[in-house]
Amino acid sequence: MVSRVHTVAFQGIEAVPVDVQVMIAPGKVNMSIVGLPDKAVAESRERVQAALHASGLSMPPKRVTVNLAPADLPKEGSHYDLPIALAMMTALGAIPADALDGYVVIGELSLDGNLAPVAGALPAAIGANSQSKGLICPESCGAEAAWADRDMDILAPQSLVSLANHFRGTQVLSRPAAAIRQSEDTLPDLADIMGQETAKRALEIAAAGGHNILMAGPPGSGKSMLATRLPGILPPLSPRELLEISMIASIAGELNGGKLTSRRPFRAPHHSASMAAMVGGGVRARPGEVSLAHNGVLFLDEFPEFTPQVLDSLRQPLEAGETTIARANHRITYPSRIQLVAAMNPCRCGMAGEPGHSCRRGPRCAGDYQARISGPLLDRIDLRVDVPAVSASDMIGHTKSEPSREVAKRVLKARELQQLRFGELGADCYTNATAPASLAEIIAKPDAGGEALLRDAAENMKFSARAYHRILKVARTIADLDGSQLVGRIHLAEAIAYRTATERFAVAA
């Protein structure tokens, strides 16, 4: 007789059904696992045997074969421990044969029979719900899985014994409650920034339309301070965005205590990050920083210090909103709709162009440093802002500027206008920055004066087709902040100014 238990394998954030089959037959005492298991799955043999022994069950002196079907799908991770153990318990008669038919099972076993948390409980729960099944997962993953459906049957036992007692009717496991992690830390406030009114304005436009932004200036001018204050003016997460973020974080094992976070991601990798760390990869093709920042902010400080290969790997996610990791035997796609915020010094010494400072290498220092950023990548950045140094005289007697909560109100109002507009047009877009080029020409059609200005600027500055459409999108966002239905000359003039803010970016634009 073959006992069966349902589980899943993860391909990106998708849960693929897997059937765990166990047969106990006469023969040489042995336990083998087949079905393309990786090292973690192969080692589950020892964990399962120890956990069953600790729970009061002894392995039969027979040959045990565990098959993970479909056999041609690679199986990775430790979450196969619990389904294998339950299939064996069913085969031994410790659990009724039909008790597990309506469940998908995931979980890692400790040697004492307790259940350890695993990554991917939320995608597994959503996959189980799509099959009209319940989910059995470790206790620490229950709060995460409960978000899949409020009416879904979820069991989150602490150990094998408690789960067996539940099916025997001697112990009842209650359904876990969904939980949100409320951060007690307050977000940094824009009111702390002294001066830099142009940069603050650009940051507000970036937040309102979801645009990418690059800030260039000498060390200590406040570029990093401005970037860390962007999350404080972004609108709250929608339920759909919250679910997408949480599924990626679940696969990456970054949901502490199974609690979902209500804040947008803000990822700031060090400039020594590898390509696999940035866009994802490794043996198990885990999501990288660009996917973990989905629906949030990816902040790259010291922008030119990243290797050119890592920077150019961002071009596909910035354009398509997703990252595809291709391997010889499988292909995985992670959502990566991010808002890129980059900061850089004008040259390696950091003081090029500043009054009273001169570089010993001359203009070549700045030229070589900025050349580390490729033109195609720079072409995908909508707003480029000079952040000059703040002098001591600017700080003396400085009064608090506009707080983040006031800016956030204007940003939210602009986002609501965009959502209403896209809803009327039947477009699946979130912000102006994500609108396709054909739609941008419709929603950001300029008036006569604006069209003439844009035509002259495009001819004189040799804008690419991408730059042309991105200027239209930025102008549309500026008009939304002003509450204007039409995109006028003044809106396009400001958008073009941000596109060509400094001479050092003029050639790339």
N, C-alpha and C positions, 0 to 999 in steps of 0.2 A: 504493500500500500504506500502511496506517495501522499505526503501532506504538503499543503501549499499555503503560503502567506504572501500577501501583496506588499510591495515596497516600491521605491522609485530610484532612478538614477538621474543625476542633474546634468543637463546640457545648457550651459549659460544659466538663465533664471527659469528655464523650463524643466518641469519634472516629468520624466519619461517613465511609464509603468514598467516594473520589473517583477517577475514571478519567482519567488524563492521556493524551490522544490527540494524536499528531503525524503530520502528513502533509506530505511534501515533493513538490511538484508543479511542472510547468513554469509559468512566468509571471514577472511582475516581481519582482526580488529584494527580498524583504521577509520579516519575521517578525512575525506577529501572534498575540496571546494573547486568546482569548475564553472566556466562561464566568463572567461577573461577577467579574473579578479586581479587587482593590483596588490601591492605588498600589504597595505592596511587591511584589505579584505581577506587575504590569505592568512594573516596573523589572527583573524577573528576566531579561527579554530581553537586556539589556546584560550582566548578570553571566554568563549562560549562554554567550553568544557569546565573551566574553573568556576564560572558563574553558576552553572547548573549544579555542580557539586556543592557549592556554598549554599544553594537554595534547597538542598535536600534531595536532589535527583542525581542518580549515578548514570554514567554512560553505559549503554548495553554492550556486552562483549560481542559485537557484530560489526559489520562493515557499514559505515554511514557515508552516503554520498549526498552532497549539497550541490544543486544545479541552479545557477542564476540565469534565468531566461528573460529576453533572448540572448543566446550564447555568443552572438557576434557583437554585442554592445559592451564596450569597456565599462567595468565596474570599479569605482574609486570611492574611497572614504571609509570611515568607521561606522557609518550609520546602518550597515548591514548586520551588525552584531545581533541586535534585538530581533529582527525578523527571522534570522537563522535559528536563534534560541527558541523562539515561539513555535517555529515549524517543528523543531525537534521535540518540544514539550507536547505538541499536538500528536506527533507520531508515537510518543511514549504514553499517551492517555492522560497526561497531567492537566490538559486543557481540552474541553469539548471540541470535536473536530470542526463544527460549524460556527464556533464562537468568533473566529477571526475573519469570516468571509466578508463582512461589511466594513473592514478597516484596511487602511494603508499604514504600515508600521515602519518607523525609523528609530534609531537609538544606539548608543554605544554602551557596552557593558564594562563594568568594573569587575575585578576578580572576586569581589564579595557579593556579586549579584545586584548591586545598585546600578542605576542608570546615569550615565554621564551625558552632558549636553552635546549636541551635534549642530553643525551648520546646515542651513537650508530648511528649517522647520516651516517657515512661512510659505515658500514655494511648494513644499510637499503638501501642506494643508490645502493650498489652492488647487493643486493637481488632484488631490483626493476628492475635494468637493466637486470638481468637474466630472468625476467618475461616480458621483452620488455615493461616496463612501465616507466613513469617518476616519479619524487619525489617532494612532497611538504613538506617543512621543515621550521623551523624558520630562520629568516634572519641571525642570528649569526652562524647558522650551514651550510649555503650555501657554503662557501669556502671549507669546509670539504667534503661535498657531491659531489662537482664538480669534485673531483678526480676519481670518479667511471667510467666516460666515457665522453669524450669531446663533444660527439654528443647527450648526454642524455638530455631530457627535465627536467629542474629543476626550480621550483618556490620557492623562499625564501622570503615570505612576512613578513612585520613587525607586521601586525595585521590582525584580521578577516575581518575588513572593506576593507583593501587594497586587500585582496585576493578575496572578493566578487566583488569589483569594477573591478578587472582584468577579471573575468569571464563574467561580464556584458559589458566589452569593454570600460569602462570609464577610466581605468588606466592600463597601460601595465607594467608588472614586467619583468625586464631584467634578463637574466641568470647570476647567480653569477660566479665569477672567482675563479679558484683554487689558493690557496696561500700556500707558504712555510714560516715557521718561521725561519728567519735567526738570529742566536744568535750572539750578538756582543761580547760576552765573548770569549777570546782566551783560548784554552785548555792549561793546564800546560805542560811544556817542560821538557824532560828528561835531558836537559843540566843543569838544576838546581840541579840535584842529584850529590852529591859529593861522589866519590868512588863507591862502590857497583857494580863493573863491572860484577861480576858473576850474580847478580840479574838482571842487565840490559839485559844481554845476555839471561837469562831464560825468561824475559818478552818479548823479541823480538821473541823467539821461540814460546811462547804461543800465541802471536798475529798472527804469520804467519800460524800456524796450528789450531788455535781455541782451544788450550789445556787448561785444568784446572791447576791452579797453587796455591801452598801453600807456603807462606813465613813465616819463623820462626826466631825470633830474639828478643833481649832485647828492652825495651821501648826507643823510640827516635832514632832507627837505620834507619828509613826511609821507613818502610814497607807501610804505608798509602800513602806516597808521591809517591812511585813507582806505587802503584795500581791506583792512580788517573791520572797517566800519560799514562796508557794503552790505553784509548780512542783516544789519540793523535797520536798513531801509527797504529791504526786499519784502514783497507781500507774503502773507502766511501760505503754507502749503495747502493745496487742494487735496481732497481724499485720494484722487487718482495719483497725484504726485507723491503723496505720503506712501502709498502702497508700492509704487515703483522703486522709490528710494529704499524702503525697508526690505524688499525682495533682494536687491543687490547686496545690501548690508548683511542680510541673513546668509546668503551664499558665501560671503567673505568671512562670516563668523564674527561680525562686529556689533551684534545686538546684545548688549550686556543685560543679563537677567531676562532675556526674551522681551524686553520693553522697547517699543518703537519710539523714535525721537520725533518731536514736533518741529524741529528746526531744520532749515535747509543746510545741506552739507557745505562745509568750507574746508577744502583740502589745500594744503600748502607743502608739497614735497620739496625736499632739499635738492639743490641743483646737481647733486651727484647721482640722482635717481637714474636707474637703467631704463631701457625701453620696455622691458617686461614689467617693471614696477609702474611705469607711467600708463601704458595702454593695456596691460594685462598679459598673462602668459604663464610660463612655468610648466611643470609636468601636468598639472591638473587644470591649466588654463584659467587661473583665477582672475577676477576683475582687477584692473589697475586703478590708479588714482583718477584717471579721466572718467571711468565708470562709477567709482565711488563718489564722484562729485556730481553725478547726474541730478538734474533739477536744482543745482546749487552752483557754487563758485569754485573754480580751480585757480588758485593764486600761485603764480610762478615769479618768485623774487629772484633778483639777479638773472634776468631773462637770458642774456647772451652767454651766461656761464654754463647753461645746460648744453650737452653735446648737440651738434646740429642734427644728428640722426634722431635723437629723442624729440627735438622740437618739430622736425618735419613729420614725425609720426602722429602729431596732433592734427594734421591737415584733414584727414578723413573724418575724425570725430567732429571737428568744428563745422565741416560742410554737411555731413550726413546725419549727425546726431546719434551715431551708433559706432561701436567698435567691433570689427570682425577679426577673430583670432583663428587662423587657418592652421591645421595640423595635417599630417599625412593621412590619419584615419578618421578625423572628424573636424567640424567647423562650428565655431561658437560665436554668437553675436550678443554683445551686451549693450544696453541703451547707454548713451553717453551725451545727452543733451546738456551741455555745460555753458557757463558764462566764464570766459577766460579773462582774468585780470593779471596783467604782467607789469613788472616794474624793472627798470634798468637805469644804470648810470650812463651818461653820454659817452664815456670812454673808460679805459681800464683804470686810469688814475682817478676818474670820477669827477673831475673839475673842468672839463672842456667847456668853453664858452662862458664860464663864470667871470664876472668882473674882478680884476686883480689877480687872476690866476692864468698861468700859461703852462702848457705841456711841453716837456723837453722833446718829445717825438713829433710835436706839431699836429697838423690835421690828420696825419697818417694814423695816429693813435685812435682817434674817434672813428675813422673810416674802417680800419681793420676790426675794431670791436663791434661795430654795428653790422659789419658784413657777416657775422656769425648767424644772423637772423636772415633766413632766405626770403626773397621777394614774394613767393607764393603764400608763405605763412603770414607775412606782414600784410598782404592784400586781404586777409580774412579778419583783420582787426579794424573795427569800425571807428573807434575814437582813439586819438593819439594826443596826449596832453603833456605840455611842459610843466614841470613842478619845480619852480625856482627855489633857491635856498631862502629860508626865513632868517632875517637878521635879528639881532638882540633888540634893536629898537622897535621891531614889529611886535615883540612879545611884551615889552614894557607897557603896562596899562591896558593890556588886552582884555576885552570883555567877551563873555561867552557868545558864540555865534548861534545860528539856528540849530536846535536840537534835532536828532534823528527822527523823533516821532512826528515832527511837522513835515519833514521831507517824505517820510514813509506814507503820510496821508495823500500827498500829491502823486506819489508813485502808484499807490493802490488805485486811485481814481483813474490814472492813465491806463493801468492794466485792465480795469473793468471796461473802459471804452474799447480797448482792443478785443477783449473777449466777446463783447456785444457785437462788434463789427464782424469778427470772424464767424460768429454764430449765425448772423444774418446771411453771410455769404456761403455758409455750409462748408467752411474750410477747417481742417483739423490742424489748427495752429494754436500756439500758446502766447506768443509775443510777436511783435513786429519783426524781430531778428530772425524768427523761424519761418517767416512767410516765404514761399517760393517766389522766384523772380517774376513770374507771370502775374502773381497776385499783388506783388509790390507795385507794379506799374498801374494797377487799378486803384489800390487803397491810398497810394501816395502820388496820384496824378497832380502835378503842380499847376498853378495858375499861369497866366501868360508871362508875367514878370519872372516867376520862378523858373519856367521852362527856358526862357532866354538866358538867364544866369547859368543854369545847369549846362546848356549847350556850349556856352562860351568857356566855362570852366573845364568841361570834358575835352574840348579841342586844345586848349592851352596847356592843360596839365596831363594830357594823355591818359585819362582814366581807363582802366580795363572794364570789361563788361560787368565783372563782379563788383568792382569799386563803384560803378554807376548805380547798380541796384542797392548796394549797401548804403550809399548816400541817401537814396530815396527812403529807405527804411528808417534811417536816423532822423531824417527830416519829418517823417510821419510821427515818430515818437515825440519830437520837440513840439509838433503841432498838437499832439494829444495832451502834453503837459500844459499847453496854453489853452486847451479846451476848444481848439479850432477844428472845424470840419474840413477846411481846405488847407493844403500845403502851400504856403506862400513863399515869396522871395526871401523873407527874413529867416524862415525856417531852413531853407536850403542853404542860405549863406552861412548859417551857424554850423550846419552839418558838413559843408565843404571845408570850413575853417578847422574843424576837428580832424578831418581827413588829412589835411596838409598843414598841421599845426607847426611843424618845424622843417627846416630845410633838409635835415638829414634823412627825412622820410620821403621827400618829394620824388626822388627817383623811383623808389619801390612802388609808390602809389600809381 
